[in-house]
Amino acid sequence: MCNARGDEAQAVARLGFLEWAFTEPGQVTAETVKDALRHPATKAPGSAAARAFVDYLRQAVTPLSAGRARRGRARALH
């Protein structure tokens, strides 16, 4: 278990997520991330870094909303 807190926990989680993504066999897809989120360890992460890692997994499968950015860009161009 990692004892990191705050910004340090976020940094550890970010590095862990990137390591996981780059060492996962094959291509990492939304389904790969969803499979990882089904793992029992993600249900009750035991440290701040583990919770942040699970948050990164959740963010990886959350669709981006481009509607607002497109409207703002259209206004800026016209």
C-alpha positions, 0 to 999 in steps of 0.5 A: 500500500502506498502512503502518498497523499494529495499531489503526491498520491495523484502523481503516483496514480498517474505514473501507475496508470501510464505504466498499466496502459503501456504494459497491458498486452495488446491495445488498451481500449475502453473495454480493457479499462472497463474490465480493469474497473470490474476487478475487485481491487477497484471496489474498495481501493485502500490508499489515496493513490489507489483511489486516484488510480481508479479515478484515472480508469473512470476518466478513461471511459468517460466520454468527452463533451465537445458541444460546448467547445465547438459552439465557442469556437464557432462564435470566435470564427464568425 
